[in-house]
Amino acid sequence: MLAHLTERDRSILLGLAAHRYLTTTQIQRLYFYSHKSSIAAARAAVRVLARLHSHTLIMRLQRRVGGFDGGSRAYIWAVTDTGEKAIGDLKNVSSKRRRYDQPSTQFLDHVLAITDTRLEIIEGDRTGAFTIVQTQMEPQCWRPYLNRHGQATHLKPDLFIVTQTPDYEDHWMIEVDRGTEHLPTVLRKCHAVQLYHDRGIEQERAGVFPLTVWVVPDAARRLKIEAAITATATLDNELFRIIELDNLTRLIAGGGTLNGPKPGGHH
């Protein structure tokens, strides 16, 4: 089986396993971006995914993006047991069998939104707005620390990214908000970031503390979270940025501001 896989086939399998779920469009943006047109890229992606599916390496979820009218581009994909075995062979390790129950709508929306956010950053890198130096996805991006009661816990951002511009290297923790969590839950996560900052663990390890960016669905949600953080005296506003996805590339290129890099540049 492995002998028949192209380099791109292998990349798609590994990437799909790392992300857990990907839509056809996301796979196209990740692995077929160099085609001359988006139509050619879409056709190539559909063709390759159909082939991998015919070899039972990947499977389609029952749910589609945007309902049932999006055609083959609306499919959501996951790796099968056969695909996991192939990945184990690629890595020369024994594969672990996963349980692939149909995920909840809310969980799936969040996972796919994290990938859309990562894609926005990748495409920012491709345009030359900045260079991605490091990417950590869950659970690699989780950070262990002790909570206020001295108990071991983890800070669990959705992504950790290091980027570079001509003048600065910047560190980012990304939280993808779908507008479904109550503000007290968002603030609890912000307090965890604040405590982790105050512990000094990341600063000692990396020399800087990452800026936490909440990527939100719309301006109304952004204003609500900004107001809640500002109204909380125990939170340092400078540790957080709240932004819609279409402004994320500009924020990263600007070193944490939409108006260009701040003096010092590091977070």
QUIBELRA-V722742 format. One record per residue. N is the residue number from 1. RES is the residue in one letter. SS is DSSP state (h for helix, s for strand, l for the rest). PHI is phi as a letter, one per 40 degrees, with the letter a starting at -180 (none if undefined). D_FIRST is the distance of its C-alpha to the first C-alpha in Angstrom with 2 decimals. Layout:
n: {N & N}
res: {RES & RES}
ss: {SS & SS}
phi: {PHI & PHI}
d_first: {D_FIRST & D_FIRST}
This chain:
n: {1 & 2 & 3 & 4 & 5 & 6 & 7 & 8 & 9 & 10 & 11 & 12 & 13 & 14 & 15 & 16 & 17 & 18 & 19 & 20 & 21 & 22 & 23 & 24 & 25 & 26 & 27 & 28 & 29 & 30 & 31 & 32 & 33 & 34 & 35 & 36 & 37 & 38 & 39 & 40 & 41 & 42 & 43 & 44 & 45 & 46 & 47 & 48 & 49 & 50 & 51 & 52 & 53 & 54 & 55 & 56 & 57 & 58 & 59 & 60 & 61 & 62 & 63 & 64 & 65 & 66 & 67 & 68 & 69 & 70 & 71 & 72 & 73 & 74 & 75 & 76 & 77 & 78 & 79 & 80 & 81 & 82 & 83 & 84 & 85 & 86 & 87 & 88 & 89 & 90 & 91 & 92 & 93 & 94 & 95 & 96 & 97 & 98 & 99 & 100 & 101 & 102 & 103 & 104 & 105 & 106 & 107 & 108 & 109 & 110 & 111 & 112 & 113 & 114 & 115 & 116 & 117 & 118 & 119 & 120 & 121 & 122 & 123 & 124 & 125 & 126 & 127 & 128 & 129 & 130 & 131 & 132 & 133 & 134 & 135 & 136 & 137 & 138 & 139 & 140 & 141 & 142 & 143 & 144 & 145 & 146 & 147 & 148 & 149 & 150 & 151 & 152 & 153 & 154 & 155 & 156 & 157 & 158 & 159 & 160 & 161 & 162 & 163 & 164 & 165 & 166 & 167 & 168 & 169 & 170 & 171 & 172 & 173 & 174 & 175 & 176 & 177 & 178 & 179 & 180 & 181 & 182 & 183 & 184 & 185 & 186 & 187 & 188 & 189 & 190 & 191 & 192 & 193 & 194 & 195 & 196 & 197 & 198 & 199 & 200 & 201 & 202 & 203 & 204 & 205 & 206 & 207 & 208 & 209 & 210 & 211 & 212 & 213 & 214 & 215 & 216 & 217 & 218 & 219 & 220 & 221 & 222 & 223 & 224 & 225 & 226 & 227 & 228 & 229 & 230 & 231 & 232 & 233 & 234 & 235 & 236 & 237 & 238 & 239 & 240 & 241 & 242 & 243 & 244 & 245 & 246 & 247 & 248 & 249 & 250 & 251 & 252 & 253 & 254 & 255 & 256 & 257 & 258 & 259 & 260 & 261 & 262 & 263 & 264 & 265 & 266 & 267}
res: {M & L & A & H & L & T & E & R & D & R & S & I & L & L & G & L & A & A & H & R & Y & L & T & T & T & Q & I & Q & R & L & Y & F & Y & S & H & K & S & S & I & A & A & A & R & A & A & V & R & V & L & A & R & L & H & S & H & T & L & I & M & R & L & Q & R & R & V & G & G & F & D & G & G & S & R & A & Y & I & W & A & V & T & D & T & G & E & K & A & I & G & D & L & K & N & V & S & S & K & R & R & R & Y & D & Q & P & S & T & Q & F & L & D & H & V & L & A & I & T & D & T & R & L & E & I & I & E & G & D & R & T & G & A & F & T & I & V & Q & T & Q & M & E & P & Q & C & W & R & P & Y & L & N & R & H & G & Q & A & T & H & L & K & P & D & L & F & I & V & T & Q & T & P & D & Y & E & D & H & W & M & I & E & V & D & R & G & T & E & H & L & P & T & V & L & R & K & C & H & A & V & Q & L & Y & H & D & R & G & I & E & Q & E & R & A & G & V & F & P & L & T & V & W & V & V & P & D & A & A & R & R & L & K & I & E & A & A & I & T & A & T & A & T & L & D & N & E & L & F & R & I & I & E & L & D & N & L & T & R & L & I & A & G & G & G & T & L & N & G & P & K & P & G & G & H & H}
ss: {l & h & h & h & l & l & h & h & h & h & h & h & h & h & h & h & h & h & h & l & l & s & s & h & h & h & h & h & h & h & h & l & l & l & l & l & l & h & h & h & h & h & h & h & h & h & h & h & h & h & h & h & h & h & l & l & l & s & s & s & s & s & s & s & l & l & l & l & l & l & h & h & h & h & s & s & s & s & s & l & h & h & h & h & h & h & h & h & h & h & h & l & l & l & l & l & l & l & l & l & l & l & l & l & h & h & h & h & h & h & h & h & h & h & h & h & h & h & h & h & h & h & h & h & h & h & h & l & l & l & s & s & s & s & s & s & s & l & l & l & l & l & s & s & s & s & l & l & l & l & l & s & s & s & s & l & l & l & s & s & s & s & s & s & l & l & l & l & s & s & s & s & s & s & s & s & l & l & l & l & l & l & h & h & h & h & h & h & h & h & h & h & h & h & h & h & h & h & h & l & h & h & h & h & h & h & l & l & l & l & s & s & s & s & s & s & l & l & h & h & h & h & h & h & h & h & h & h & h & h & l & l & l & l & l & l & h & h & h & s & s & s & s & s & h & h & h & h & h & h & h & h & h & l & l & l & l & l & l & l & l & l & l & l & l & l & l}
phi: {none & c & c & c & c & c & d & c & d & c & c & c & c & c & c & c & c & c & c & g & b & a & c & d & c & c & c & d & c & c & b & b & c & c & c & c & a & c & c & c & c & c & c & c & c & c & c & c & c & c & c & c & c & c & c & f & c & b & b & c & c & c & c & b & c & g & g & b & b & c & g & c & c & c & c & b & b & a & c & c & d & c & c & c & c & c & c & d & c & c & c & g & b & c & c & c & c & b & c & b & c & c & c & c & d & c & c & c & d & c & c & c & c & c & c & d & c & c & c & d & c & c & c & c & c & c & c & g & c & a & b & c & c & a & b & b & b & c & c & c & c & c & b & c & a & b & c & c & c & g & c & c & a & b & c & b & c & c & a & b & b & b & b & b & b & d & b & b & b & b & b & b & b & b & b & c & b & b & g & c & c & c & d & d & c & c & c & c & c & c & c & c & c & c & c & c & c & c & c & g & c & c & c & c & c & b & g & a & b & c & c & c & b & c & c & b & c & a & c & c & c & d & c & c & c & d & c & c & c & c & c & b & c & c & b & c & d & c & c & b & b & b & a & c & d & c & b & c & d & c & c & c & c & c & g & h & b & c & b & h & c & c & d & g & g & c & b}
d_first: {0.00 & 3.82 & 5.46 & 5.57 & 6.94 & 10.66 & 13.06 & 14.47 & 11.36 & 11.17 & 14.93 & 15.00 & 12.88 & 15.13 & 18.16 & 17.74 & 17.54 & 20.59 & 22.56 & 21.66 & 22.38 & 22.46 & 23.87 & 22.57 & 25.55 & 24.88 & 21.31 & 22.97 & 25.62 & 23.33 & 20.74 & 22.36 & 25.91 & 26.33 & 26.46 & 29.97 & 30.64 & 29.62 & 29.15 & 26.65 & 24.82 & 24.85 & 23.55 & 20.65 & 19.79 & 20.06 & 17.89 & 14.96 & 15.41 & 15.62 & 12.25 & 10.63 & 13.00 & 12.12 & 8.54 & 10.77 & 9.76 & 13.41 & 16.61 & 20.04 & 23.14 & 26.07 & 28.24 & 28.22 & 29.99 & 33.47 & 33.43 & 32.06 & 33.25 & 30.84 & 28.29 & 24.60 & 25.67 & 27.14 & 24.00 & 23.24 & 19.65 & 18.24 & 15.02 & 14.15 & 13.79 & 10.06 & 10.11 & 12.51 & 10.50 & 7.79 & 11.09 & 12.57 & 10.13 & 10.85 & 14.46 & 14.49 & 16.29 & 16.20 & 15.40 & 18.39 & 18.30 & 20.18 & 22.57 & 22.24 & 25.66 & 26.88 & 28.53 & 32.18 & 33.18 & 35.01 & 32.17 & 29.66 & 32.29 & 32.81 & 29.16 & 28.73 & 32.12 & 31.10 & 28.18 & 30.67 & 32.93 & 30.36 & 29.50 & 33.24 & 33.40 & 30.39 & 31.99 & 35.28 & 33.76 & 32.44 & 35.98 & 37.46 & 39.51 & 38.29 & 35.47 & 33.12 & 33.40 & 31.61 & 29.91 & 29.60 & 28.28 & 29.06 & 29.47 & 29.56 & 32.50 & 34.61 & 37.73 & 39.49 & 43.29 & 46.28 & 47.83 & 51.60 & 51.89 & 50.16 & 47.06 & 43.59 & 41.65 & 39.24 & 39.72 & 36.72 & 36.39 & 33.51 & 32.76 & 34.18 & 34.33 & 36.11 & 37.17 & 39.30 & 41.91 & 44.11 & 46.59 & 44.90 & 41.90 & 41.64 & 39.99 & 39.13 & 38.31 & 37.22 & 38.11 & 37.01 & 39.73 & 39.35 & 43.03 & 42.41 & 43.74 & 47.48 & 49.18 & 50.08 & 46.35 & 45.78 & 48.82 & 47.60 & 44.48 & 46.80 & 48.97 & 45.96 & 45.25 & 48.96 & 49.06 & 45.99 & 47.72 & 50.95 & 49.28 & 48.50 & 45.17 & 43.16 & 46.02 & 46.19 & 42.44 & 41.92 & 45.48 & 45.35 & 44.86 & 42.44 & 43.85 & 42.64 & 41.86 & 41.94 & 40.15 & 41.97 & 41.76 & 45.23 & 48.57 & 50.25 & 47.78 & 48.08 & 51.86 & 51.81 & 49.67 & 51.65 & 54.89 & 53.74 & 52.75 & 55.99 & 58.05 & 56.61 & 58.77 & 56.44 & 53.61 & 53.58 & 52.81 & 51.63 & 48.51 & 47.18 & 46.44 & 45.89 & 44.38 & 42.68 & 39.19 & 40.48 & 42.70 & 40.16 & 39.33 & 43.08 & 43.75 & 41.21 & 42.41 & 45.93 & 45.36 & 46.08 & 48.56 & 48.41 & 51.27 & 49.79 & 49.29 & 51.82 & 53.68 & 51.78 & 48.41 & 46.71 & 46.10}
